[in-house]
Amino acid sequence: MRSKKVDYTLLSKYYDDVRVQPPNVLEFCLSKIVDLGKISTSSVVLDVGCGTGIYTIPLAKKTNAVIFGLDSSKEMIKKAKMKEDGQIVEWQIGDAENFPFDNAHFDCAIMTLVIHQIVNKKKAIDEIYRVLKKNGTFVIMTKSHGQLRRSLIMDFPKTRQIDLKRFPKVPKLKYMLLSAGFENTRYHVVSAGTTKVSMKEYLEKIRKKFISTLTLLDEEEFQEGLRIFEKKMRILNAGNEIIYEKEYTFVVGEK
Ligand SMILES: C[S@@+](CC[C@H](N)C(=O)[O-])C[C@H]1O[C@@H](n2cnc3c(N)ncnc32)[C@H](O)[C@@H]1O
C-alpha cells in the first residue's frame, strides 16, 4: 500500500512554472465554470483547493464576483496572495473537510483538479452543501477514467494504478453529490483545446514532476517511466513538438 502524500510545500515553489494553462485552455475552462456555476457579478463564490490561484484570480477578473480561495497549504496561498491582482480574492487557509464558513454563505463553489486529493470526499461534499445557499451550484472540474487513461504520463509505471484509485469515477461522483442532497446532477466531458509545446519544454515539465502523481512514484519508477516516455516519443517520431488535447470532465450539482 502506497503511503506517500503530495507535498504542496515543495510543489508550491514551482507549481506556476509547470501548471499555468495556455490562454485558450484557461479561457475555455473559466467560461465553462461561469456558465455551469451560473456565476454573475453579484455572486459569492468559493474556490475549494484554490492552490496558487491559477483559476481563482482570472475568475475574479472575468466576473467581478466576490471570490474566496481556500486551500490547506499555506505555501500555495502565500504564492497566490503575492501575485499581481492577488488582492482581488479573499484568501483563506483551511480544510475542505471542515470549512471556517457559516451555513448558506455562497452562491457557487468550485473545485478544479482537487477532488482526487481530498481524503474524506464525503465530508468535503457535505461541507460544500452546508455552505451553499439554496439553489447554489457546485462545479467540479476533474478527469474521467477514460481521460486519465489517455494521459501522456500513463506510461510511467504505477501512475495508472495511482490515478485510477485517486480519481473517483464520474458516476460515483454524481452519486456522492446526490447522497449529499444535491439535485439536477449532471456531467460534461469536454476537450478544452489542443496544446502545442516543444518536446524540450514537455520533458522539462515531466522532470519537474508537473503532475502530482509523478511525485508519488519512487525515484526508480520515475526514471523508468522517463526512459519509456522518451523511447515512445522517438518511435512515434514526435520530433521537436508535442501536440495534445486538454480534456476535462465537469460534474455539477445544485442545492
Ligand atoms: C492539484 S492542486 C489544484 C490547485 C488549483 N485548484 C488548480 O487547479 O491550479 C490541489 C490543491 O488542493 C489542495 N488541497 C488538497 N486537499 C485539501 C483539503 N482537504 N482542503 C483544502 N485544500 C486541499 C492542495 O493544497 C492543492 O493546492
The ligand as a MOL file (V3000), in Angstrom:
LIG
                    3D

  0  0  0     0  0            999 V3000
M  V30 BEGIN CTAB
M  V30 COUNTS 27 29 0 0 0
M  V30 BEGIN ATOM
M  V30 1 C -3.6210 19.9310 -7.9540 0
M  V30 2 S -3.7670 21.2950 -6.8570 0 CHG=1
M  V30 3 C -5.0170 22.2500 -7.7020 0
M  V30 4 C -4.9100 23.7160 -7.3660 0
M  V30 5 C -5.8600 24.5990 -8.1810 0
M  V30 6 N -7.2400 24.2920 -7.9570 0
M  V30 7 C -5.5140 24.4830 -9.6510 0
M  V30 8 O -6.2790 23.8910 -10.4040 0
M  V30 9 O -4.4630 25.0140 -10.0360 0 CHG=-1
M  V30 10 C -4.6650 20.6420 -5.4740 0
M  V30 11 C -4.8070 21.6340 -4.3170 0
M  V30 12 O -5.7340 21.0850 -3.3850 0
M  V30 13 C -5.2880 21.4400 -2.0780 0
M  V30 14 N -5.9190 20.5310 -1.1240 0
M  V30 15 C -5.7550 19.1810 -1.0110 0
M  V30 16 N -6.5290 18.6990 -0.0280 0
M  V30 17 C -7.2060 19.7640 0.5050 0
M  V30 18 C -8.1520 19.9020 1.5530 0
M  V30 19 N -8.5650 18.8580 2.2670 0
M  V30 20 N -8.6200 21.1360 1.8300 0
M  V30 21 C -8.2030 22.2080 1.1130 0
M  V30 22 N -7.3060 22.1370 0.1110 0
M  V30 23 C -6.8200 20.9310 -0.1950 0
M  V30 24 C -3.7770 21.3180 -2.1700 0
M  V30 25 O -3.1180 22.0140 -1.1360 0
M  V30 26 C -3.5090 21.8990 -3.5620 0
M  V30 27 O -3.2590 23.2750 -3.5150 0
M  V30 END ATOM
M  V30 BEGIN BOND
M  V30 1 1 1 2
M  V30 2 1 2 3
M  V30 3 1 2 10
M  V30 4 1 3 4
M  V30 5 1 4 5
M  V30 6 1 5 6
M  V30 7 1 5 7
M  V30 8 2 7 8
M  V30 9 1 7 9
M  V30 10 1 10 11
M  V30 11 1 11 12
M  V30 12 1 11 26
M  V30 13 1 12 13
M  V30 14 1 13 14
M  V30 15 1 13 24
M  V30 16 1 14 15
M  V30 17 1 14 23
M  V30 18 2 15 16
M  V30 19 1 16 17
M  V30 20 1 17 18
M  V30 21 2 17 23
M  V30 22 1 18 19
M  V30 23 2 18 20
M  V30 24 1 20 21
M  V30 25 2 21 22
M  V30 26 1 22 23
M  V30 27 1 24 25
M  V30 28 1 24 26
M  V30 29 1 26 27
M  V30 END BOND
M  V30 END CTAB
M  END
